[in-house]
Amino acid sequence: MMKTKGRIQGGKILFSALSRPGLLPGLALMIGILVRVIAFGAVPGGLNQDEASIGYEAWAILYHGIDRTGNTFPVHLVSWGSGQNALYAYLSMPFIALFGLSVTTTRMVNLVLGILSIPVFYGLVKQVAGKRTAGAAALVLATCPWHIILSRWGLESNIFPAVFLFAAYFLAKSRSRPWLLLPFGILSALCLYAYGTAYLFVPLFLLLLALTEAFRAWSSRSLPWYFTRQYLAPVTVSGLAFLLTALPVILFLVINRTGLPEMKLLGFTLPLLEGPPRYTSILSGTPIFENLAALFKLLWNQDDGLLWNTLPGFGHLYPVGLFLAFAGITAALIKWLFQKVRALRQNPQRVPAVPLSASGSPPPAPGGPPASMAMQIFPLWLICAVAVAAVSSINTNRINILFPALVFYAAAAFSALPWKKLQGKLLKGSIAGVYCLFFIIFLVTYFTSFADQIRREFNASFDEALVYAISLPGYREVYISGNANSPYIQPYIRTLFYTREDPRAYLDTRVYINPGDEFQYVESFGRFHFSLPENIRHGCVYITTADPAEKARLVRGGFEEAVFDGYSVYYDPGF
């Protein structure tokens, strides 16, 4: 009885807020900050290999001017050999400079951008769909599992949605202030340094934006807004800014497509990757319909099998959020079809240019074509994100640009429901209550059972074992085992991260097992070795996982054991 009463109260509180759009931005930001900063750096525990890589690269470039492959200020990191996006590393440098290299500072970029995304998302949706939908959108973004999870750990590719969101915000605001197209152009180009899927998404978005406006202008016998006197100069400057900002990454792609040697440009390195470019592995090579089927399956199940992306049972948007997103897209598509039929009947030469305008969106404001341009942002966003998914190997990270559009359509569907009649209030109150219940249970799960599971996935306590091992007096060689040849483990990068090894010393002593592969495995550097020797030697320290065979070998050799959560350190007490 008490549980039911609490559920009703939660629904009433959320429903009351939703009925007052002015309260929603502040409520969304407050909740968003709270659920992102609690136990930040501790949950998820441990350190993912991509986090360790981007954090070490940022530290190395900041203090030594080179990455771990010796490149000075690279526009794209060579990293494992196949590349890693560089923007996150450069954005991390202020936090590392102020507070040092740590798990917390490595994750700060996603935390800050995740929090900033909430008011920016509100501002963008307000431009295209009004305050009520904007408030609901901000609240959904602040509370949905996908965005909470990505804000709390440091996967570098997860800044792509935030950077493009900021770009889209300036695009929408340029309706009234044309020169805001300049930051739109710069931020759109910066997306190309955030994640490889942007190589397709951003040009396609810009192309469709130009084509839909050209079609609208042609059907109304007018000039496209970007050719009008008010916008011609801002559009030209924005285009030049985009090209100049994007030029280094464009040249980087040309180098790695043609095999040309690396280049230097204004002090930055445009590297030739040592292995097959990782960004090409995003492209699946499978038929488009198979990829779209995989996309639908992932969205329907809301789970890609990777614990660091989704919690089973909660998914990306909770079941109720996904239902609302599909409902919003369906309603918007039906609305566009009706508009198309009506327009054809009234004037065969005038057809709505872009489908999927949000349900409940206000009509284009008087004052010129740019009003219609802002209305196209989320339809084009959705279309381009699906196009990226259609040619990609699907997982949550690779379609991360899709989720802001889904959040928008979920909020649009919820806002389109009637408020005044009793049935509408009951329906909205029920949806709000169920969503609130999912949110609360998600938080409890995230900070309890999930926290325990993700610690193992992120190799928690490796740092404790490593620090203990290297603090033992008199020992020179350190042997570290435990799936060293797995792209998901690679203990060498965590060793670099926690020891702050000088990148030049690392380069002088590094030995690869498989040079030239997509993921180059390091056999050793300095005094660190990443597999147990065939013959166990005294005078060395050994760090192992809970492998019974390895443990038996070391125990038989007379080594003492220091146990950590998931790791053991073996040393010779008589040495």
N, C-alpha and C positions, 0 to 999 in steps of 0.2 A: 504493500500500500504506500509506504514511504517512498519507494523507488518511483512509482507511478506519479506521485505528487511532485517529486523533484523534477521528473521529466516534463510535467505540465508547466511547472514554474520556469524551467529553462526555456521552454517554447514561448511562454508569455513574455519573458524578458527580451528574447531575440525578436519576437514579433513586434513588441512595442518599439524597439529600436528601428526595425524595418519600416514601420508606419511613420517614422519621422526622419526623412532623408537627411536633414541637417545634422543629425547625431551620428550618422553612419561613418563618415570619414574619420572622425576622432576615435570612435569605438574600434574601427578596423585597425587603425594605426596602433592604438594601445594594446589590443590583443596581439597584433602581429609582432610588436616589439617584445612583449612578454614571453610568448611561446618560442621566440627565436634566441633570446639571450639567457634564459634559465639553463644552467649547467652547460653553457656554451664552451666548447673546447673539451669537455669531459664526456658528453654524449653527442655523437658517437665516440666511444673510447678507442684508443689506438690511432693508427695512421694508415690511410689507404696509400698504395704505391704511387698513384698519380698525384696525390697531395704531397707526398714526400719529394717527388720529382720537381713539381712546380715550385715548392717552397725552397728547396736547395738551389734551384736555378736562379730564383729571385735573389737569394742571399749571395750567391757566387757573383752574379752580375753586379749587384749593388756594391760589394766590397772588393771584388777582384777584377771587375770589368769584363769577365768572360764567363761563358756557361761551362758545363762539365765536358764539352767537346772542344773547348778552346776558342769558340767564336765570340767576338766582341759585339755586344749589344745586338744579338740576332733578332730579326723580324719574325722568325719562326724558330722554335727550339728544335735541335736535332734530337735531344733527349735519349730515348731508347734506341735511336738509330732511324726510326721511321717518322719522327717528328712529334711535336707537342705545341699546342697553341700558346703564343707568347704574351698576349695582352694581360692575362691574369697575373703573370709574373711581374710585369711592370707596375700594375696597380697595387701589388702586394708590397712593393718596396717601401713606401712611407710607413706602413705598420711595422715592418721588420726593422727599419732604421730607428723608429721610436722605441720599440719594445723588444727587439731581438727576434731571432728565429725560433719559433715554437709552433706547436700544433694550433694554438689559438690564433697567432698572427697569420699563419698560413690560411686559415679559414675566414679571416676578417673581411676579405673582399666580398665573398658571397653573402655574408651577414649584412654588411652595409648596403650592398645593392639590393638584397632581398627586402630590407626594411624600406629603402627609398622607393622601391617599385610600387609599394602600396599606395602612397599619395599620388605618384605619377600615373598609375593605372586609373585611379579615381579621376584625375584631371583629364586624361585622354578620353575615357568613356563619357564623362560629362560633356565633352565637346561634341560627341557623335550620338548620344542617346539620352541625355538629360540627367538630372541629379539623382532621381530614384534608382535608375539602372546603375549609375556610377557608384552609388553607395553600396548597393548589393554586390557589385563586381569587386569593390575594394574589400568587402567583408569576406567574400568567397576566396579571393586571392590570399588574404591574411590567414585563413583557417584551413585551406586545402592541404592535404598531406604532401602533394608533389612539391609545393612551394616551401613549406616548412622544412622538409627534408633537405632540399637543395641548398637552403639558406644556412644550414648548420654544418656543412662540410665543404671541403675545398676542391671539388672537381672543376677544373678550369673551364671546361666547355659550357658549364651551366651559367656563365655570365652572358651568353649570347641572347637569351630572351630579354634580360634586363637592358642590355645596351640597345637592342632594337626597339624595346618599349620606349626608352627615352627618345630615340630618333622619331618614332611615330608620334609621340607627344608634341614635339616641335613641328612636325608636319601638320598636325591638326591645328595648332595654335597659329600657324602661318596664314590661316584664313583671314585674320585681322591684322597680323604683323608679318608681312611678306619676308622680311629679312631673317625671320626664324628658320627659313629654309637653309640658312648657312649651317647652324648646328645639326639640322637634319642630315645634310650631306656628309658632314664630318663623322657623325655617329654611325651613319649607315656604312661608311667605309671602315670604321673601327670594328664593326661586326666581323669583317673578313679576318681580323686578327684574333677573334674570340673563338671561332669554331669552324671546322671545315664545311659543315652544311650551309654556312652562310655564302659560300662560293656560288651556290645555286640559288638560294632563297633571295638574297638581296638583289642581284641583277634581275631576277624574274619579277620581284615585287615592283621595282622601278619601271620595268618594261610594261607590265600590266597597268600600272598607274598612269603611265603616259598614253597607252593605247585606249584605255577606257575613257579617258578624258577626250582624246581625239575623236572617238566614236560619238560621245555625247555632243561634242561641238559640231561634228558633221551632221548629226541628226537634227540639231536645232539651228543649223545654218549660222553658226557663230564661230568665233576664234577660240581655240583651246586656251584655258586660263594661263598657261605658262608662256604664251606668246603675247599676252596683253601688256600694255605699257607698265602697269603697276607691278607685274611679276617678272618681266623679262630680265631685268638686271639681277634681282635676287636669285632667279633660277640659274642664270649663267654663272654667277659667282659660286653658288652652291654646287653646281656641276663640276666646276674647276676644282673646288675644295675636295670634292669626293674623289676625283681622279688623282690629285696630288697625294691625298692621304692614302689612297689604295695602291698607288704606284709601286711601292716596295713589295707588297705581297703579290701583286700581279707579276712583277719581275721574278720573284721567288718561284712562282708557279711555272713560269716560262723556263727557268733554269732547271727545275726538276722534271719538266716534261721533255726537254730537249737534251739534257745531260751536259749543259754548259757548265763551266767552272763557277764556283761561288763568286759573288761580287761584293764590293764595299760601296755603300751609298751614304754620304754624309755621316760617316762614322759607324753606321749600322751594317751588320753582315747579312747578306742574302745567301743563306747556306745551300749547298748541295747535300741533301740528306744521305746518310750512310747506308740506309736500307730502303726497301720499297716504301714510298710515301704512305703514311698511315691514313691520310685523308682520302686516298683512293679506296681503302678498305671499307669506307662507309657505303660506297656504291656496291650493291649486291650482285649485279650482273644477272639476276633472275628476272623473269617476266614481270611486267608492271602489275598485272592482276594478282600475281602471287604475293607481291609486296603489299598491295592494298588489302588483300585477305589477311596477311600477317598484321597489318596495322589495325584492322577491325578486330581481330582476335585479341591483340594486346589491349586495345581500348575497352573491349567488352569484359575481358578478364581483369583489367586494371593491374596487371602484374607481368613483369618480364623475367621473373625468376631471380632477380638480383636484389638482395636484401637492402643494399644501400640506396636503392631507387624507390622501392615500394614496400609497404607493410601488407602482407596478405590479409584480406578481409576489408581493407580500407582503400586500397588502390590509390589513384591519383587525385580523384575528386570526391571520394566516397560514392557508393552506389547512387544515392539520391542526386548528387551533383552531376554525375555522368548522364543520368536520365534527363535532367534539366538541360544539359548541353545539347543532347540529341534532339530534344523537343524544341529548343530554341533554333537550332539549325533547320529543322524540318519546317517550323512555322515561318521562318524567314524565307525559305525557298518557295513555299506555297504562296506567301505574300508577293514575292517577286513575280511568280508565274501569273498571278491574277493581274498585277500591274502591267505585265507584258501584254496579256490578252486585251485589257482595257485600252492600253496605249495603241495597239494595232487597230482596234476598232475605231478609235477616235481619230488617229492619224497614223497610217501605215508606216510613215517614215520615222516615227519617234518610238523608240523602244528603250526601256530602262537598261542602262549599260552593264550594270553589275548585279548579279543575284546576291541573295543572302543578307540584305540590309536588315538590321536588327529589328525584331518585333518591338513596337512601341517607340521606335526612334522618331524624333521630331522631323518634320519636313525640312528640306534644305532652306536655310535662312535666305531672305532676299539680300541681294548685294553681290551677286556674281557667281561664276562657276566654282570658285574655291570652296563654297559651302558644300557642293556635291562631292568635291574631292575628299573632304574629311569623312563623309559618309561611306566612302569606299575602303577605308583603312582595314577594318576587320574582315569584310568579305574577301579582300585581296590577301590579307594575312592568312586566312583559313585556306584559301585556294593554293597559295604558294607553299604553305606547310604540308599540305596533302601531296603536292607535287614532289616535294623533297622526299617524303615518305615513300612515294611510288617507285623511287629508284634506289632506295636505301635498304641496308640490312637493319631490321627494326629492333631497337630497344628504346627504353625511356629516354636515355641521353640523346640519342640521334634524332628523336622527334621532339626535343624539348621546346622548340619554337612553336609547336602546335598548341601547347597547353594554355597560354594566355588567351588565344582565340576561343578555346573551349570554355574557359572561365567567363569570358564576355557573353557568350551565347547562353550559358547557364543563368547568368544574372539577368539577361534580357528576357528569358522565358519566365523567370520568377516574377520580374517586375510587370510583365504583361498580364499576369493573373489579376482578376478584378479585386478591388479592395473594399468596396462599399457594401455589397450584399453579404448576408450572413454566410452563404455557402462559400463565397470567395474568401472571407476571413477565416473560416474553418479550414479550408484547403491550404491557404498560406500559412496559417498557424501550425498545421500538422507538418507541412514540409519543413518549416523553420525548426520545429521541435525535434523532428527526426534528424535533421542536419546537425543540430546542436548536440544531440545524444551521440551521434557518430564522432563528432569533434572531441567530446569529453573522453570517450572510450579510447579514441586514437591517442590522445595525450597520455593517458594512464599507461597504455601499452608501450608507447614510444619510450617513456622514461623508466620502464621496468623490464619487461621481458625482452623487448627489442634491444635495449641498452646492453643486456647480457649477451645476446646473440651477436650483435654487431662488433663487440669487443674481440671476439674470436676471428671474425672476418677481417678486421683491421689490425690483427696481430698486436693487440694490446699486451703490454708488459715486455715487448721486445726492447724498448728503451731502457727499462729497469735492468734487464739481464745484460744488455750491452754495457751500460754504465758500470755495473758491478764487475763485469769481466775485465774491462780495461783499467779498473781501479785497483785490481789485485797487484801487489808489488812484485817486480821481477819478471813478469811474463811479457814476452815479446810478440809471439804469433797468436792470433785469434782465429779459430776455425768456427764458421757459422753454417749450420745445415738447415734443412727444412724447405724442400721444394724450391731450391735456388734457381732452377731452370723453368719456373713457371712465370708467365707474364703478369700473373696476379699476386706474386709473392716478391720476387727479386729483392732479397735482403740487403743487397749492396746499396740500394738507393736509400733505404732507411738508415743504414750505417753512415752514409754520407751526411744525411740530414742530422742525425743525432751527434755525430762527432765534429761537424763543421770542418770537414777535411778541406784543405786548400785545393782548389780545382787544378792548379798546376801540378801539385804533388800527386794528385789522383791521376792526371794525364800521363805523368812520367812513369807510373808503375802499373797502370791498368792493363789487365789481360782479358781479352774476350774469349769466350768458348766458341761462339758462332758469328764472327764478324761479317757484316753485310746483310744479316737477316732483319726482319721487321722488328723483332725484339732481341736485341743483342744482350746475351747473358754474360755477366762479369764473373770470371773465375777467381780473380783476386785483384787487390790493389793494396799497396803499402804492406802492412802487417796483417791485413784481413784476407781470409780465404773463405770461399763460399761453398765448400763441401768438406766432408771429413776425409782425412788422408787414408790411404789404404792401410798404412801401419800407424797406429796411434803412438804419438811421441809424448814423452814427459817434457815438462817445461813449457807446454802450450796450454791455452785455455780453449775450451770447447763449449759452444752454445748450440743446443739442439732443441727440437720440438719433442713431443711425447712419443717418439718412435721407439718401440721396445727394443728393436735390434741395435740401434745406436746406443741406447742406454745400457744394454747388456755389455757391449764392447767396452764402454768406458768404465763401467763398474768393475769388470774383470781386470781392467788395467790399474785398479787401485785408486781411482780418482774420487775426490769428494764431490758431492752434489749440492748445489744451491738452487732451490726450486722457486720459480716464479709462475705467475698465472699463464700457462701455455708454453713456457720455456724453462729449460734447466741449464745451469752453468756448471761445468765440470772442470776441476783444477786439481793439481797435484799438491797435497798439503805439505809434502816434504821438500818441495822445490825451494 
